[in-house]
């Protein structure tokens, strides 16, 4: 687990706590004049000196494990306005999603493919990309490298995007007016899964980005006193990667990346 300290916002000025990040970058102290809290984590990222790339590098090995057959989950936890969306998606994600709906639909219809390194025009400047677009990009680049060395194997990637709102599950890639929540099931073969959740076959990172934009437009947004753009819901973007051929034991390699 890592902690990221965000910069001060305008409404923080004058009432900020004292935050001290240890020299070892693993400890943090927070004092508000009354309390002093000391905590230790795998890593503590300061509020200004760490880039989006450095934040992603902390999780990169886990993302790479998906292509080796290991399930991976990366999630951001914190109160409204603490920087979860910025860290996971990048800056101005909600506004960008709402303003580019026409280009998204055009892309999905035309289904342009074949670029080895996808353009990130859905997200803005590359250096500000969050964990999710970087993880998607790395996954497809990793598959391309595997295919260069192993011509016998093939990979299929499935994408899904769901929302937890008022403790109910909704498919963000289906009809946004559908008020019927999905149900969690479990069986001995598939494990725990969401029944009826749509899975799209995607060929590259750009396909995923387009679907993410579509899903974001369907998210339920409610105004709060902290952040007028804050979504009163949780979203989970999933990539399921599986091989098309069995190994020596007759097994398919299959793993899921939850973001």
Residue pairs with C-beta under 8 A, 6 or more apart in sequence:
1 41
1 42
2 41
2 42
2 43
2 44
2 45
2 55
2 58
3 28
3 39
3 41
3 43
3 44
3 45
4 44
4 45
4 50
4 55
4 83
4 87
5 19
5 21
5 28
5 44
5 45
5 46
5 47
6 47
6 82
6 83
6 86
7 47
7 48
8 16
8 47
9 81
17 30
17 31
17 32
18 29
18 30
18 31
18 32
19 28
19 29
19 30
19 47
20 28
20 29
20 30
20 31
21 27
21 28
21 44
21 46
22 28
22 29
22 44
25 43
25 44
25 45
26 40
26 41
26 42
26 43
26 44
27 38
27 39
27 40
27 41
27 44
28 38
28 39
28 40
28 41
28 44
29 36
29 37
29 38
30 36
30 37
30 39
31 37
42 58
43 58
45 54
45 55
45 58
51 127
52 87
52 90
52 127
52 128
52 129
52 130
52 134
53 127
53 134
55 87
55 131
56 129
56 130
56 131
56 134
56 135
59 74
59 131
59 135
60 138
62 70
62 72
62 74
63 72
63 74
63 135
63 138
63 139
63 257
64 138
64 142
65 72
65 255
66 72
66 139
66 239
66 241
66 255
66 256
66 257
67 139
67 142
67 143
67 146
67 241
67 255
68 253
68 255
69 253
69 254
69 255
70 255
71 255
71 256
71 257
71 258
72 255
72 256
72 257
72 258
73 257
73 258
73 259
74 131
74 135
74 258
74 259
75 258
75 259
76 83
76 84
76 87
76 88
76 131
77 84
78 84
79 226
80 224
80 226
80 227
80 230
81 226
81 227
81 230
85 93
85 94
85 130
86 93
86 130
87 130
87 131
88 130
88 131
88 132
88 259
89 123
89 130
89 132
89 133
90 123
90 124
90 128
90 129
90 130
90 133
91 124
91 128
92 124
93 123
93 130
93 216
94 216
94 221
94 229
94 231
95 229
96 122
96 123
96 124
96 213
97 212
97 213
97 216
97 217
98 216
98 217
100 122
100 213
101 213
101 214
101 217
104 122
104 210
104 213
104 214
105 214
107 206
107 210
108 210
108 211
108 214
111 207
112 206
113 203
113 204
113 206
113 207
114 204
115 204
115 206
116 144
117 141
118 137
118 140
118 204
118 205
118 206
118 209
119 206
120 126
120 129
120 133
120 137
120 209
122 206
122 209
122 210
122 212
122 213
123 129
123 130
123 133
123 209
131 259
132 212
132 237
132 259
133 205
133 209
135 257
135 259
136 205
136 208
136 209
136 239
137 205
139 157
139 205
139 239
139 241
139 257
140 157
140 204
140 205
143 155
143 157
143 241
146 153
146 155
147 153
147 154
147 155
152 245
153 243
153 244
153 245
154 243
154 244
154 245
155 241
155 242
155 243
155 244
156 201
156 241
156 242
156 243
156 244
157 201
157 202
157 203
157 239
157 240
157 241
158 199
158 200
158 201
158 202
158 239
158 240
158 242
159 199
159 200
159 201
159 202
159 207
159 208
159 211
159 237
159 238
159 239
159 240
160 171
160 173
160 197
160 198
160 199
160 200
160 237
160 238
160 240
161 171
161 172
161 173
161 211
161 212
161 215
161 235
161 236
161 237
161 238
162 169
162 170
162 171
162 172
162 182
162 194
162 197
162 235
162 236
162 238
163 169
163 170
163 171
163 172
163 215
163 218
163 219
163 220
163 233
163 234
163 235
163 236
164 233
164 234
164 235
164 236
165 220
165 232
165 233
165 234
168 181
169 181
169 182
169 183
169 184
169 194
169 197
170 178
170 181
170 182
171 178
171 182
171 196
171 197
171 198
172 214
172 215
172 216
172 218
172 219
172 235
173 198
173 200
173 211
173 214
173 215
173 218
174 198
176 217
176 218
182 194
182 195
182 196
182 197
183 194
183 195
183 196
184 192
184 193
184 194
184 195
185 192
185 193
185 194
185 195
186 192
186 193
187 193
199 240
200 207
200 211
202 208
202 211
202 239
208 239
212 237
215 235
215 237
216 235
219 231
219 233
219 235
220 231
220 232
220 233
221 229
221 230
221 231
221 232
222 230
222 231
222 232
223 230
224 230
224 232
236 258
236 259
237 258
237 259
238 256
238 257
238 258
238 259
239 256
239 257
239 259
240 254
240 255
240 256
240 257
241 254
241 255
241 256
241 257
242 252
242 253
242 254
242 255
243 252
243 253
243 254
244 252
245 252
246 252
247 253
